Amino acid sequence: MSKATLNRRRAYGKFAFAALLALTFCMAHPASNVYANKKKPAKYGSIKILSTPGGLPIEIDGQAQGVTTADYRSFDLNPGVHTVVVTMPNGQRWSREIDLAAGRIKCVAINYRPAPPLPKSPCPYPVSISVDGEVNEGDVITFTAETAYSGTSPLNYSWQVNPSSAKILSHTDNKITVDSTGLGGQRVTATLVVDDGSGEAACRQTAQAATYVKPPEHHEVPSRQFDVCCSCSFDDQKARLDNLAVELQNDPTATTYIIAYGGRTSRVGMADLLGSRAQEYLMSARGIDSSRIVVLDGGFREEDCVELWIIPRGATPPQPTPTVQAGDVRPAGGGTPRRRRGRN
């Protein structure tokens, strides 16, 4: 390796950084007047923030809080974990979670120093890729390349993205955008090969960068009791089933649970009769597919009852809630009460 090439590589190593962020934390007891009355301890803590230079936008827990200054700005906050985000002059966002205790002060000092421009040099030449370290699923990921090539030949850019299921939305020589939909919990990596067409190994450079795609938060969808009818005539039940059918037709992804209960003095098999009759009516009179109907024998209550439930996709189905033990049932006409399993 020639001495000139070695010197160029050393120079590149000195300049191959983007920015310098210095973070310091200080923990201080509150001022004496806070605890002057020991019976009334402080209910909040403080985060103090300064930056060099000042004027950098601040967010705390997702809320804009103005800009930083060269002196400490103090923010009084409830105890707990708070997320502080400061936007650098180059547009990148610095983020940190701070666990704050009541009566405590924590200080954040950010020293931003922009990197000097990449040195222009003949081959080999520096190539770098910038990307946000973390994105939410569904966001557009932007990979941006920088080169410092001083030659006269046009450069050729070749991008590759992993995983293979990642979809490239747009493409230019020094930038690509990628759709993160469906990639939650995975790392998306972009690899760039740049060459000047000369065929020399030193004029073919490779760079790589990756970002993590945060999966969406899971929110459980609850089941919904649509109606309940106790000691109702069949005509009354049919009116309620008509309304249930409309709901099911409005949401083709939902299912229904019919939970039938026999009464304390009902004849044997009443819960089975009520459930089967409601299911048959929904299928034959209202055209609801049997795969969307689940019938459960709920056991016994003081009187005959039928519960109608709407179950959105992904929701947890309901469970029967009997109020009378089987041993306390005295069915009309004698016989032994039976409890049957649910069916659909």
Secondary structure, 3 states (H helix, E strand, C coil): CCHHHHHHHHHHHHHCCCEEEECCCCEECCCHHHHCCCCCCCCCEEEEEEEECCCCEEEECCEEEEECCCCCEEEEECCEEEEEEEECCCCCEEEEEEEECCCCEEEEEEEEEECCCCCCECCCCCEEEECCCEEECCCEEEEEEEECECCCCCCEEEEEEECCCCEEEEECCCEEEEECCCCCCCEEEEEEEEECCCCCHHHEEEEEEEEEEECCCCCCCCCEEEEEEECCCHHHHHHHHHHHHHHHHHCCCCEEEEEEEECCCCCCCHHHHHHHHHHHHHHHCCCCCHHHEEEEEEEECCCCEEEEEEECCCCCCCCCCCCECHHHCCCCCCCCCCCCCCEC
